[in-house]
C-alpha cells in the first residue's frame, strides 16, 4: 500500500475496486482502469512534455484528465487550467528567469494542453474561488492581466464552470489556514518544490481529510462573491 500511495507502483484491478469502493467512488472504476492501462502501456497524455513539470506533478495531470469534478482555491496566481498563453509565459519568466525561450515555450504548451480537459465529451464540473487581490496584480503587465481576466469571464459563462471572488474586505478567512484542490474526492496540495495527495507529507486521502477540505471549501463558497 505504501508503494501505491507514493506512486511507485500501479494498482491492480482488484486494488482499484477496493480503494474506490472505500471512498464511495465505484462509478469511477472504469475510468481509473483506463488510466492505469494507459500508464502501464506508457501512453500518458503528458509524456511528450516530460521535463516541463516536476515528476510529482504527473499525478495531478493524470487525475485531471479523468476527473468528473475539480474544485480549488487560488490565492496568488490564476489556476493553470485557466491561464492564457501570454499569462502563462509572463508568469513562468517571472518565477524562473533562468529558463531558455524553448524551456518556457515547453511549459506554456503543457499548460495549454491541460485545458483540453474542457473539450472532453464528459466535461468535468469545475469550481474555483480566487482572491480579489490576485485579479489586481499588474506585475506581469496590465494588458496581460486584463486579457487573463477577460478569459476567466469567458470560462465561467460555461455551464460546467463556476467562479467566485473572495473580496479583499473579507479579511482573513478559513481557507487561508489550509486548502488543497479537490479532484474527484481526492484533495491534492502542492508547493514550490513538492505536491501530492492530501499534502506533501501525507499522501493518504482519508475520509476525514476529504471532509475537512470540503468543509473549508464550503465556508469559502459562502463567503465569496459569485463572478
C-alpha positions in Angstrom: 0.0 0.0 0.0 2.8 2.4 0.8 4.2 1.9 -2.7 0.8 2.7 -4.2 0.5 5.9 -2.0 3.9 7.1 -3.2 3.1 6.5 -6.8 5.9 3.9 -7.2 3.6 1.0 -8.2 0.4 0.9 -10.2 -2.7 -0.6 -8.5 -4.2 -3.9 -9.7 -7.9 -4.1 -10.9 -8.7 -5.6 -7.5 -6.9 -2.8 -5.6 -8.9 -0.2 -7.6 -12.2 -1.7 -6.8 -11.4 -2.0 -3.1 -10.0 1.5 -2.7 -12.6 3.3 -4.8 -15.3 1.4 -3.1 -13.9 2.5 0.3 -14.4 6.1 -0.8 -17.8 5.5 -2.3 -16.5 6.1 -5.9 -17.4 2.8 -7.5 -18.6 4.7 -10.6 -15.0 5.8 -11.3 -13.6 2.3 -11.6 -13.9 2.1 -15.4 -12.3 5.5 -16.0 -9.5 4.9 -13.5 -8.9 1.4 -15.0 -8.4 3.1 -18.4 -5.9 5.5 -16.8 -3.9 2.6 -15.2 -3.9 0.7 -18.5 -2.6 3.8 -20.3 0.1 4.2 -17.6 1.1 0.5 -18.0 1.5 0.9 -21.7 3.4 4.2 -21.4 0.6 6.3 -23.0 0.2 9.1 -20.5 -1.1 12.1 -22.5 1.6 14.3 -20.9 4.5 12.1 -21.9 5.6 14.4 -24.8 6.1 17.1 -22.1 8.4 15.1 -19.9 10.6 17.5 -18.0 8.3 20.5 -18.4 7.0 19.9 -14.9 8.4 18.1 -11.9 7.7 14.3 -11.7 5.4 14.7 -8.6 3.1 16.9 -10.8 2.3 13.9 -13.0 -0.3 12.6 -10.5 -2.3 15.8 -10.9 -2.0 15.8 -14.7 -3.3 12.2 -14.8 -6.2 12.8 -12.3 -7.4 16.0 -14.2 -7.8 14.1 -17.4 -10.3 11.6 -16.0 -12.0 13.7 -13.3 -15.7 14.4 -13.0 -15.2 17.3 -10.6 -12.4 19.8 -9.8 -12.6 22.4 -7.1 -9.9 24.8 -6.0 -9.0 27.9 -4.0 -6.5 30.2 -5.8 -4.7 32.8 -3.6 -1.9 34.3 -5.7 -2.0 33.3 -9.4 -4.6 32.1 -11.9 -5.1 28.3 -11.9 -3.1 26.5 -14.6 -6.3 25.2 -16.2 -7.5 28.7 -16.8 -4.3 30.6 -17.8 -4.0 32.3 -21.2 -0.7 31.6 -23.1 0.5 35.1 -22.5 -0.2 35.0 -18.8 1.5 31.6 -18.5 4.6 32.8 -20.3 4.8 36.0 -18.3 4.4 34.1 -15.0 6.9 31.4 -15.9 9.5 34.0 -17.0 8.9 36.0 -13.7 9.3 32.9 -11.5 12.0 31.2 -13.4 14.1 33.8 -15.2 16.9 31.4 -15.9 14.9 29.3 -18.3 15.6 29.5 -22.1 12.9 30.5 -24.5 12.5 26.9 -25.6 12.0 25.7 -22.0 9.5 28.5 -21.4 7.6 27.5 -24.5 7.6 23.9 -23.5 6.0 24.7 -20.1 3.4 27.0 -21.7 2.5 24.3 -24.2 1.9 21.9 -21.3 -0.4 24.3 -19.5 -2.3 24.9 -22.7 -2.7 21.2 -23.3 -4.2 20.7 -19.9 -7.1 22.9 -21.0 -8.1 20.3 -23.5 -9.9 19.0 -20.4 -12.7 21.5 -21.2 -13.2 19.9 -24.6 -13.9 16.4 -23.4 -17.3 14.8 -24.2 -17.6 14.1 -20.4 -16.5 17.7 -19.5 -15.7 18.0 -15.7 -17.6 20.3 -13.4 -15.1 23.0 -12.2 -15.5 25.4 -9.3 -12.8 27.9 -8.4 -12.6 30.5 -5.7 -10.0 33.3 -6.3 -8.8 36.1 -4.2 -9.7 39.6 -5.4 -6.2 40.8 -4.9 -5.0 38.3 -7.4 -7.1 40.0 -10.1 -5.5 43.3 -9.3 -1.9 42.2 -9.8 -0.1 44.2 -12.5 3.5 42.8 -12.1 3.0 40.6 -15.2 1.8 43.5 -17.3 -1.5 45.3 -17.2 -2.6 44.3 -20.7 -1.7 40.6 -19.9 -3.8 40.7 -16.7 -6.7 42.3 -18.5 -6.7 39.7 -21.1 -6.5 37.0 -18.5 -9.5 38.4 -16.5 -11.5 38.5 -19.8 -10.6 34.9 -20.4 -11.8 33.9 -16.9 -15.0 35.7 -17.6 -15.5 33.7 -20.8 -14.8 30.4 -19.0 -17.3 31.0 -16.2 -20.1 31.5 -18.7 -19.8 27.8 -19.4 -22.5 25.8 -17.5 -19.8 23.4 -16.2 -17.6 26.1 -14.7 -18.3 28.2 -11.6 -16.1 31.1 -10.5 -16.2 33.1 -7.3 -14.2 36.0 -6.0 -13.1 36.4 -2.4 -13.4 40.1 -1.7 -10.4 41.7 -0.1 -12.6 43.3 2.6 -13.5 39.8 3.9 -10.1 39.8 5.7 -8.6 36.5 7.0 -10.8 33.5 6.3 -10.8 29.8 7.0 -9.4 28.8 3.6 -6.1 30.6 4.4 -5.4 28.0 7.1 -5.1 25.0 4.7 -6.5 24.2 1.4 -5.9 21.7 -1.3 -7.7 21.5 -4.6 -10.1 18.5 -4.8 -10.3 16.2 -7.8 -13.0 13.6 -7.6 -12.9 13.5 -3.7 -9.1 13.4 -3.7 -7.5 16.5 -2.0 -4.3 17.5 -3.8 -1.9 20.1 -2.3 1.3 21.5 -3.7 4.0 23.9 -3.0 7.0 25.2 -4.9 9.0 22.0 -4.6 6.6 19.2 -3.9 3.0 18.2 -4.2 0.8 15.2 -3.5 -2.5 13.8 -2.4 -3.7 15.5 0.9 -0.5 17.4 1.3 3.2 16.9 0.6 3.9 14.7 3.6 0.7 12.7 3.8 -0.4 11.0 0.6 -3.4 9.1 2.0 -6.7 10.7 1.1 -8.5 9.6 4.3 -12.3 10.3 4.5 -11.6 12.7 7.4 -9.2 14.7 5.2 -11.7 14.8 2.4 -14.4 16.1 4.8 -12.0 18.7 6.2 -11.2 20.2 2.8 -14.9 20.1 1.7 -15.8 22.0 4.9 -13.2 24.7 4.2 -14.4 25.0 0.6 -18.0 25.2 1.7 -17.1 28.1 4.1 -15.2 29.8 1.2 -18.1 29.4 -1.1 -20.4 31.0 1.4 -18.0 33.9 2.0 -17.0 34.6 -1.6 -19.0 36.5 -4.3 -20.3 34.9 -7.5 -18.5 36.1 -10.6 
